[in-house]
Amino acid sequence: MKDGFIKVAAVSPSLRVADPLFNIESMISLLKEADEKKVKVLVFPELSITGYTCQDLFLNDQLLDEASCALDRFKAASNGLDVLSFVGYPLKYNGKLYNTAVAVKNGKILSYTAKTNLPTYSEFQEDRWFTPSPEEIICIDGIPFGNKILHKAGDLVISAEICEDLWVSIPPSSLHASRGANLIVNLSASDEVIGKEEYRRDLIKMQSAKTLSAYVYADASDGESSTDMVFTGFDLISENGSILAESAYKSNQLLISEIDVMKLNQERRKMNTFCVVCDPSYKTVDLSFKEEVTELTRTFSPLPFVPSDSDEKDKRCEKILNLQAIALKKRVEHTNARKLIVGLSGGLDSTLALLVSVRAMDLLARDRKDVIAITMPCFGTTKRTKSNAELLASALKTSFMEIDIKESVLSHFKDIGQDENDFSVTFENAQARERTQVLMDKANQEGGLVIGTGDLSELALGWATYNGDHMSNYAVNASIPKTLVRHIVSYVASLGGDESKVLTDILNTPVSPELLPPKDGTISQVTEDIVGPYELHDFFIYYFVRFSFKPEKIYRIAKAAFKGRYSDEEILKWLKIFIRRFFSQQFKRSCLPDGPKVGSVTFSPRGDWRMPSDASNSAFIKDLE
């Protein structure tokens, strides 16, 4: 289970109703296939040995005896295989019949988990044949039987529930999770009616999210009786509210994915409202799996902050713009600000800040002229960015000013003895700080607020001048990564307003602070050539900050996410740079201005991120060396 990944599978096997020996051969074949594919946890449907739709045949000992023989054959077939299987089985005990999930591994039966909630409504009539699970754990020949059973293998803790158990107001899995289970398996026989698939999918997603667990759901196949119902084999694997894999109408095909146990446990540690309690009424069954690297088939989006679906992406962009504007509106109302001051460079970040400022003024029913866009050309400003700044302000109908800062900076150089031909960090930062001084003083003059333009990615890398563009009165972009900034600006451009043409050109302009003189009129200082591709850094931010992954694990999944786009050596190089910069630049994040949290990651020292500015990166980078 390296890096916390373990391979799991759900399957809806072909079956004949009331023919256990036929059914078990299909199940054994799938068990062997699962073992060959390195699956560690395999989930079959409810009553998979007999079929769910046997009805009154469940009362006949012939069927139950055949089911017992079939389970023995499955148990024998599992010997020597490194797969924990959950098999649906009608268990006779003490004169009653129970609907159970039998845990089988390496030639042994480990437990019988009994169904707790027996539906007897509409098309269901289970209490005609079955008895609900006993409240206390009972041992049958040394094997625990009941509904409070945990199967533990290191950090992986597995519990089972059966079909209807999920649909009740307090599912057993909620209790299992609060007792430590981080993988829930559900053996189900859920028939198909219009609208049920969507509801069931949402139910599974929400339960995995509420319990901070992985959830593997295996449904009965179309081999079940169609006398009164239709079954389609709806299988699904979910992890903390996200669907990893799903299928329907596919009998005898393993649905495989890898769950991340380490990620789930880290989320549980972070959320102090999630509590695991020691409950002596639960029985823990210890087991183990072979130590090996899990081959990953699940995918990792190279843009984790950006939805892959275009419609969802547009909705996300619109939502974020509204959240930013609403937050800024509140700040304007509270401070009675007469103007909003935006340093407009013609780049992506300041463009987004201006779009947000305009939208805030629209929400306030105020004149857009109360937004003052100021461009401050200096040594590195190109004609293209300067022109785009002016064109954008005009298209958005804001006020616009140009304040050339060259002479002010040169005067400052003279004051401190800085050679104007020495293109060092002082040469660059003096320009950034002079711009901030102009904006702050102009805000004082106008009774306004300086709107910060810097984004989340720049804060992570420290790609901002301390007390320069690092500072503002309100930082509207502070929780938005660079990759998402680009998509939000692109979304606004797609709306077709007067600003669309200039926004498109801004999107096509290389990202640059423009603090060094241009070469032949073009930008000479391209940010991503210096600090690395922002799409890589945003990926690193997401998994390092949001999920607290080890750098070695981030490197592993980044190779999968960016395969064919970056070499392993490039990814490793920029990951090391990310870690070094992230640690060394924390002092800039420790004194950030206010800004709205609109996504899952923010560096506010008052909110989500608290880190000492002098923390060492040695422990975090040593495994990458």
C-alpha positions in Angstrom: 0.0 0.0 0.0 2.7 2.4 -1.0 1.7 6.1 -0.7 -1.7 4.9 0.7 -3.0 3.5 -2.6 -4.9 0.2 -2.6 -6.7 -1.4 -5.6 -10.4 -2.2 -5.1 -13.0 -3.6 -7.4 -16.8 -4.0 -7.6 -18.4 -6.5 -10.0 -21.9 -7.7 -11.0 -21.4 -11.3 -12.1 -23.5 -13.3 -14.4 -25.9 -15.5 -12.5 -28.8 -17.9 -12.7 -31.4 -17.4 -10.0 -31.4 -20.2 -7.4 -28.3 -21.9 -9.0 -25.5 -21.4 -6.5 -23.0 -23.8 -8.0 -23.3 -22.1 -11.4 -23.0 -18.7 -9.8 -20.0 -19.5 -7.8 -18.0 -20.6 -10.8 -18.5 -17.2 -12.3 -17.5 -15.6 -9.0 -14.4 -17.7 -8.7 -13.3 -16.8 -12.2 -13.7 -13.1 -11.3 -11.8 -13.6 -8.1 -8.8 -15.1 -10.0 -9.0 -12.2 -12.5 -9.0 -9.7 -9.7 -5.9 -11.4 -8.1 -4.1 -11.2 -11.5 -4.9 -7.5 -11.7 -3.6 -6.9 -8.1 -7.0 -6.1 -6.7 -6.9 -6.3 -2.9 -10.6 -5.8 -2.0 -13.3 -7.3 -4.2 -17.0 -6.7 -3.7 -19.8 -8.9 -5.0 -23.5 -8.0 -5.0 -26.1 -8.8 -2.3 -27.0 -12.5 -2.1 -24.7 -13.0 -5.1 -24.3 -16.8 -4.4 -28.0 -17.5 -4.8 -29.3 -14.4 -6.6 -31.4 -11.8 -4.7 -34.7 -12.7 -6.4 -35.2 -16.2 -5.1 -38.2 -15.2 -3.0 -39.8 -18.1 -1.2 -37.1 -20.5 -2.4 -35.0 -19.0 0.4 -37.2 -21.0 2.7 -36.1 -24.3 1.1 -33.2 -26.1 2.6 -32.1 -27.4 -0.7 -31.2 -23.9 -1.9 -29.5 -23.1 1.4 -27.5 -26.3 1.4 -26.3 -25.6 -2.2 -25.4 -22.1 -1.2 -23.3 -23.5 1.7 -21.5 -25.8 -0.7 -20.9 -23.0 -3.1 -19.4 -20.8 -0.4 -17.0 -23.7 0.6 -15.9 -23.8 -3.0 -15.3 -20.1 -3.1 -13.4 -20.3 0.2 -11.1 -23.0 -1.2 -10.5 -21.1 -4.4 -9.4 -18.1 -2.5 -6.5 -20.0 -0.8 -3.2 -18.4 -1.7 -4.8 -15.3 -3.3 -4.1 -11.9 -1.8 -7.7 -10.7 -2.2 -10.3 -9.9 0.4 -13.7 -10.7 -1.1 -17.1 -9.8 0.2 -19.7 -12.3 -0.9 -23.5 -12.1 -0.6 -24.8 -15.2 1.2 -28.0 -16.4 3.0 -26.7 -17.6 6.4 -28.7 -20.1 8.5 -28.2 -19.6 12.2 -30.1 -20.6 15.3 -33.3 -21.3 13.3 -33.2 -18.0 11.4 -32.0 -16.8 8.0 -29.8 -13.8 7.6 -28.8 -11.7 4.6 -25.0 -11.5 5.0 -21.8 -10.2 3.5 -19.2 -12.9 4.0 -15.5 -11.7 4.2 -13.3 -14.3 2.6 -9.5 -14.3 2.2 -6.8 -16.8 1.6 -8.9 -19.9 2.2 -10.7 -18.5 5.3 -14.0 -17.0 6.3 -13.2 -13.9 8.4 -16.6 -12.6 9.2 -20.3 -12.5 8.5 -21.8 -9.0 8.4 -25.6 -9.2 8.5 -28.0 -6.7 7.0 -29.6 -4.5 9.5 -32.5 -2.8 7.7 -34.8 -5.1 5.8 -37.1 -3.3 3.3 -40.7 -4.3 3.3 -42.4 -1.8 1.1 -43.2 -1.4 -2.6 -41.5 -4.2 -4.5 -39.5 -5.4 -1.5 -40.5 -7.9 1.1 -37.3 -9.1 2.8 -38.7 -9.7 6.3 -40.7 -12.5 4.8 -37.5 -14.6 4.7 -34.8 -12.8 6.6 -34.1 -11.6 10.2 -32.3 -8.3 10.9 -28.8 -8.5 12.3 -28.4 -9.2 15.9 -27.4 -6.2 18.0 -24.4 -7.8 19.6 -21.6 -9.7 17.9 -22.0 -13.5 18.0 -19.2 -16.0 17.2 -20.0 -18.9 14.9 -17.2 -21.4 15.1 -14.9 -18.5 16.1 -16.1 -16.3 13.2 -17.7 -13.0 14.2 -21.3 -12.5 13.1 -23.3 -9.3 13.3 -23.2 -5.8 11.9 -20.4 -4.2 14.0 -17.3 -5.7 12.4 -14.1 -3.9 11.3 -11.5 -5.6 9.1 -8.1 -3.9 9.7 -4.9 -4.1 7.6 -2.5 -1.4 8.8 -4.1 2.0 8.1 -6.9 0.4 6.0 -10.1 -0.3 8.0 -13.0 -1.9 6.1 -16.6 -2.4 7.1 -19.6 -3.7 5.2 -23.2 -2.7 4.9 -25.9 -4.2 2.6 -28.1 -2.3 0.2 -31.0 -0.8 2.2 -28.6 0.0 5.0 -27.4 2.9 3.0 -30.9 4.3 2.3 -31.9 4.8 6.0 -31.5 8.0 7.9 -28.6 6.8 9.9 -26.7 4.2 7.8 -24.6 1.6 9.6 -21.6 3.0 7.6 -21.9 6.3 9.5 -21.3 4.4 12.7 -18.6 2.2 11.1 -16.7 5.3 10.0 -16.9 6.8 13.5 -15.4 3.6 14.8 -12.5 3.9 12.3 -13.6 2.4 9.0 -12.2 4.3 6.0 -13.4 1.9 3.3 -17.1 0.9 3.2 -18.3 -1.9 0.9 -21.9 -2.2 0.0 -23.3 -5.5 -1.4 -26.5 -4.4 -3.1 -29.4 -5.6 -5.2 -31.0 -2.3 -6.1 -33.5 -2.5 -8.9 -33.7 0.1 -11.6 -36.6 2.5 -12.0 -36.7 6.0 -13.6 -34.8 8.5 -11.6 -33.3 6.0 -9.2 -29.8 5.9 -10.7 -29.2 9.6 -10.2 -30.5 9.5 -6.7 -28.4 6.4 -5.8 -25.2 8.0 -7.3 -25.7 11.1 -5.2 -26.5 9.0 -2.1 -23.2 7.1 -2.5 -21.2 10.3 -3.2 -22.7 12.1 -0.2 -22.2 9.2 2.2 -18.5 8.8 1.2 -18.1 12.6 1.7 -19.9 12.7 5.1 -17.9 9.7 6.4 -14.6 10.8 4.8 -14.3 7.4 3.4 -14.0 5.4 0.2 -17.2 3.5 -0.8 -17.3 0.5 -3.1 -20.8 -0.4 -4.3 -21.6 -3.6 -6.1 -25.1 -4.1 -7.6 -27.0 -7.2 -8.8 -26.7 -7.9 -12.5 -29.3 -8.3 -15.2 -29.2 -12.1 -14.5 -31.6 -11.5 -11.6 -35.3 -12.4 -12.2 -37.2 -9.9 -14.2 -40.6 -11.2 -13.0 -41.4 -7.9 -11.3 -38.1 -5.9 -11.3 -35.2 -4.9 -13.6 -31.5 -5.0 -12.4 -28.7 -3.4 -14.4 -25.5 -4.0 -12.4 -24.9 -0.4 -11.3 -21.4 -0.5 -9.7 -19.6 2.6 -8.4 -16.4 3.5 -6.5 -16.4 6.8 -4.7 -13.8 8.5 -2.5 -14.7 11.4 -0.2 -17.5 12.7 -2.4 -15.7 12.1 -5.8 -16.6 9.3 -8.2 -13.5 7.3 -9.2 -15.3 4.8 -11.4 -18.8 3.6 -12.3 -20.5 1.3 -14.7 -23.9 -0.2 -15.5 -25.2 -2.8 -17.9 -21.9 -4.6 -17.8 -22.1 -8.1 -16.2 -18.9 -10.0 -15.4 -16.6 -6.9 -15.8 -14.5 -5.8 -12.9 -14.9 -2.1 -12.1 -11.4 -1.2 -10.7 -9.8 1.8 -9.2 -7.4 2.7 -6.4 -8.5 4.4 -3.2 -6.1 6.6 -1.3 -6.2 5.6 2.3 -3.5 8.0 3.3 -5.4 10.9 1.8 -8.6 9.9 3.7 -6.8 9.6 7.0 -5.1 13.0 6.5 -8.5 14.6 5.8 -9.8 13.0 9.0 -6.9 14.4 11.1 -7.5 17.8 9.6 -11.2 17.9 10.3 -11.5 18.1 14.1 -15.2 17.6 13.9 -14.7 14.1 12.6 -14.2 11.9 15.7 -13.2 8.2 15.9 -14.3 6.6 19.1 -13.3 3.3 20.7 -16.4 1.1 20.9 -16.0 -2.2 22.7 -19.2 -3.5 21.0 -17.2 -3.6 17.7 -15.1 -6.7 16.7 -11.9 -6.1 14.9 -10.6 -8.7 12.5 -6.9 -8.3 11.7 -5.6 -9.2 8.2 -2.7 -8.3 6.0 -1.9 -7.8 2.3 1.4 -8.3 0.5 3.7 -5.3 0.5 3.8 -4.1 -3.1 3.5 -0.9 -5.2 0.0 -0.4 -6.4 -0.2 0.3 -10.1 -2.4 3.4 -10.6 -5.2 3.3 -13.1 -7.2 6.2 -11.6 -6.5 9.5 -13.3 -5.3 12.8 -11.8 -6.3 16.0 -13.5 -3.3 18.2 -14.4 -5.5 21.1 -13.5 -7.0 20.2 -10.1 -8.4 23.7 -9.5 -10.2 23.8 -12.9 -13.2 21.6 -13.7 -12.7 19.5 -16.8 -16.3 19.8 -18.0 -16.8 23.0 -20.0 -20.2 23.7 -18.6 -19.1 23.1 -15.1 -16.0 25.3 -15.7 -18.2 28.2 -16.8 -20.4 27.8 -13.8 -17.4 27.8 -11.5 -15.9 30.9 -13.2 -19.2 32.8 -12.8 -19.5 31.7 -9.2 -16.0 32.8 -8.3 -16.4 36.2 -10.0 -19.6 36.7 -8.0 -18.0 35.7 -4.7 -15.1 38.0 -5.3 -17.4 40.9 -6.2 -19.7 40.3 -3.3 -16.7 40.3 -0.9 -15.4 43.5 -2.4 -18.8 45.1 -2.2 -18.9 44.4 1.5 -15.5 46.0 2.0 -16.5 49.1 0.0 -19.7 49.5 2.0 -17.9 49.1 5.3 -15.1 51.6 4.5 -17.3 54.0 2.6 -14.7 54.0 -0.1 -15.3 56.6 -2.7 -13.0 54.9 -5.3 -11.3 51.6 -6.1 -7.7 51.9 -7.3 -6.4 49.1 -9.5 -2.8 49.0 -10.8 -3.5 47.8 -14.4 -0.5 46.2 -16.1 -2.1 44.6 -19.0 -1.5 41.2 -17.5 -3.9 38.5 -16.3 -4.0 39.2 -12.6 -4.6 42.9 -12.7 -7.2 42.2 -15.5 -9.1 39.9 -13.2 -8.9 42.4 -10.3 -10.3 45.1 -12.6 -13.2 42.8 -13.8 -14.0 42.1 -10.1 -13.9 45.8 -9.2 -16.3 46.6 -12.1 -18.7 43.8 -11.0 -18.6 45.1 -7.4 -19.5 48.6 -8.6 -22.4 47.1 -10.6 -23.7 45.3 -7.5 -23.5 48.6 -5.7 -25.4 50.4 -8.5 -22.5 52.8 -8.7 -20.8 54.4 -11.7 -17.9 52.4 -13.1 -15.9 55.6 -13.3 -15.5 55.1 -9.5 -12.9 52.5 -10.5 -9.6 54.1 -11.4 -7.3 51.9 -13.5 -3.8 53.2 -13.3 -1.0 52.1 -15.6 2.5 52.9 -14.5 5.0 52.3 -17.3 8.7 51.9 -16.4 11.8 50.3 -17.8 10.3 46.9 -18.7 6.8 48.0 -20.0 6.1 47.0 -23.5 3.8 48.7 -25.9 1.5 45.7 -26.1 0.7 45.5 -22.3 0.5 49.3 -22.0 -2.0 49.5 -24.9 -4.0 46.5 -23.6 -4.3 48.2 -20.2 -5.8 51.4 -21.7 -8.0 49.4 -24.1 -9.4 47.3 -21.3 -10.2 50.3 -19.1 -12.0 52.0 -22.0 -14.0 48.9 -22.8 -15.1 48.5 -19.2 -15.9 52.2 -19.0 -13.7 52.8 -15.9 -11.6 55.9 -15.2 -8.0 55.6 -16.5 -4.7 57.2 -15.6 -1.2 56.8 -16.9 1.6 57.7 -14.4 5.1 57.2 -15.7 7.4 56.2 -12.8 10.7 56.2 -14.6 11.9 59.5 -13.2 10.8 58.7 -9.7 12.6 55.4 -9.8 15.8 56.9 -11.3 15.7 59.6 -8.5 15.4 56.8 -6.0 18.3 55.0 -7.5 20.4 58.2 -7.1 19.3 58.5 -3.5 20.4 55.0 -2.6 23.4 54.8 -4.9 22.0 52.2 -7.3 23.5 51.9 -10.8 20.6 52.1 -13.3 22.5 49.6 -15.4 22.7 47.0 -12.6 19.7 44.8 -13.3 19.7 43.2 -9.9 16.8 42.5 -7.5 17.0 46.1 -6.3 16.5 47.3 -9.9 13.3 45.2 -10.1 11.9 45.7 -6.6 12.3 49.5 -6.6 9.9 49.6 -9.5 7.3 47.4 -7.8 7.5 49.4 -4.5 7.2 52.7 -6.4 4.1 51.5 -8.1 2.6 50.4 -4.8 3.5 53.8 -3.3 1.7 55.6 -6.1 -1.4 53.4 -5.7 -1.5 53.9 -2.0 -1.1 57.6 -2.1 -3.6 57.9 -4.9 -6.1 55.9 -2.8 -5.5 58.4 0.1 -6.0 61.3 -2.3 -9.3 59.8 -3.7 -10.6 58.3 -0.5 -10.4 54.9 -2.0 -9.0 51.3 -1.6 -6.1 49.8 -3.4 -7.3 46.5 -4.9 -4.6 43.7 -4.7 -3.9 41.8 -7.9 -1.6 39.0 -6.8 -2.9 35.4 -7.0 -2.5 32.2 -5.0 0.3 30.8 -7.1 2.4 33.9 -6.7 1.9 33.8 -2.9 2.9 30.1 -2.8 6.1 30.9 -4.7 6.8 34.2 -3.1 6.7 35.8 -6.6 5.9 39.2 -5.3 7.9 42.1 -4.0 7.7 42.4 -0.2 5.8 45.6 0.6 5.4 46.1 -3.2 2.8 44.3 -5.1 2.6 42.0 -2.1 0.6 44.7 -0.3 -2.9 46.3 -0.9 -6.0 47.3 1.0 -8.0 44.2 -0.2 -6.6 41.3 -2.1 -9.4 39.9 -4.3 -7.3 37.3 -6.1 -5.6 35.9 -3.0 -7.2 32.4 -3.2 -7.3 32.0 -6.9 -4.4 30.0 -8.6 -2.9 31.3 -11.8 -4.4 28.4 -13.9 -7.8 29.4 -12.7 -7.2 33.1 -13.2 -6.6 32.3 -16.9 -9.9 30.4 -17.2 -11.9 33.1 -15.5 -10.6 35.8 -17.8 -11.2 33.4 -20.8 -14.8 32.9 -19.5 -15.4 36.6 -19.4 -13.9 37.0 -22.9 -16.3 34.3 -24.2 -19.3 36.3 -23.0 -18.8 38.6 -26.0 -18.8 42.1 -24.3 -16.9 45.1 -25.5 -13.9 43.9 -23.6 -13.7 40.5 -25.4 -11.1 41.4 -28.0 -8.6 42.9 -25.6 -9.1 40.1 -23.1 -8.2 37.6 -25.8 -4.9 39.4 -26.5 -4.2 39.6 -22.8 -4.7 35.9 -22.6 -2.1 35.4 -25.4 0.5 37.7 -23.7 3.3 35.8 -21.8 3.1 36.2 -18.0 5.7 38.7 -16.9 6.3 41.3 -14.2 8.0 43.4 -16.9 10.7 44.7 -14.5 13.6 44.3 -16.9 14.1 46.3 -20.2 12.4 44.7 -23.2 14.4 43.2 -26.1 13.5 44.5 -29.5 10.2 45.8 -28.0 9.1 42.4 -26.7 8.9 41.0 -23.1 12.4 39.8 -21.9 11.3 38.5 -18.6 9.0 35.5 -18.8 7.9 34.3 -15.4 7.5 30.6 -16.2 11.0 30.5 -17.6 12.3 31.5 -14.2 10.1 29.9 -11.6 8.6 27.1 -13.7 5.2 26.3 -15.4 2.3 27.5 -13.3 0.3 24.4 -14.2 2.9 22.3 -12.4 3.1 24.6 -9.4 -0.7 24.8 -9.1 -0.7 21.0 -9.1 2.0 20.9 -6.4 0.0 23.5 -4.3 -3.2 21.5 -4.5 -1.7 18.3 -3.2 0.9 19.8 -0.8 -1.5 22.3 0.9 -5.0 20.9 0.4 -4.1 17.3 1.1 -0.7 17.4 2.9 0.8 14.8 0.6 4.5 13.9 0.9 6.6 15.4 -1.9 7.6 11.9 -3.0 3.9 11.1 -3.5 3.2 14.4 -5.3 6.0 13.5 -7.7 4.5 10.1 -8.3 1.1 11.4 -9.2 2.4 14.4 -11.1 4.3 12.0 -13.4 0.9 10.3 -14.1 -1.0 13.5 -14.6 1.6 15.2 -16.9 2.8 12.1 -18.8 3.8 13.1 -22.3 3.8 16.8 -21.4 6.8 17.1 -19.1 9.7 14.7 -18.5 10.2 13.1 -15.1 13.3 15.2 -14.8 11.5 18.4 -15.5 8.7 17.6 -12.9 11.3 16.7 -10.3 13.3 19.9 -11.0 10.3 22.2 -10.6 9.0 20.3 -7.6 12.3 20.9 -5.8 12.1 24.6 -6.7 8.5 24.7 -5.5 9.4 23.3 -2.1 12.4 25.5 -1.6 10.5 28.7 -2.6 7.4 27.7 -0.6 9.4 27.4 2.6 11.7 30.4 2.1 8.9 32.8 1.1 6.5 32.1 4.0 7.4 35.4 5.6 5.4 37.1 2.8 2.4 35.0 3.5 2.5 35.7 7.2 1.5 39.4 6.8 -1.0 39.3 3.9 -3.8 41.8 3.6 -7.4 40.7 3.8 -8.9 38.8 0.9 -11.8 36.5 0.3 -11.5 32.7 0.4 -13.4 31.4 -2.6 -11.7 28.0 -3.1 -10.4 25.1 -1.1 -6.9 26.6 -0.6 -5.9 29.9 0.8 -2.8 31.3 2.5 -4.4 33.7 4.9 -2.5 33.8 8.2 -5.8 34.4 9.9 -7.5 31.5 8.2 -6.4 28.2 6.6 -2.6 28.4 6.6 -0.3 28.8 9.6 3.3 28.1 9.1 6.5 29.4 10.8 8.5 31.6 8.5 11.7 29.9 9.5 10.7 26.3 9.0 13.3 24.1 7.4 12.5 22.3 4.1 15.1 19.5 4.7 12.7 16.8 5.8 10.4 17.6 2.8 13.0 17.6 0.1 15.4 14.8 1.2 13.5 12.0 -0.5 13.6 13.9 -3.8 17.4 14.3 -3.8 
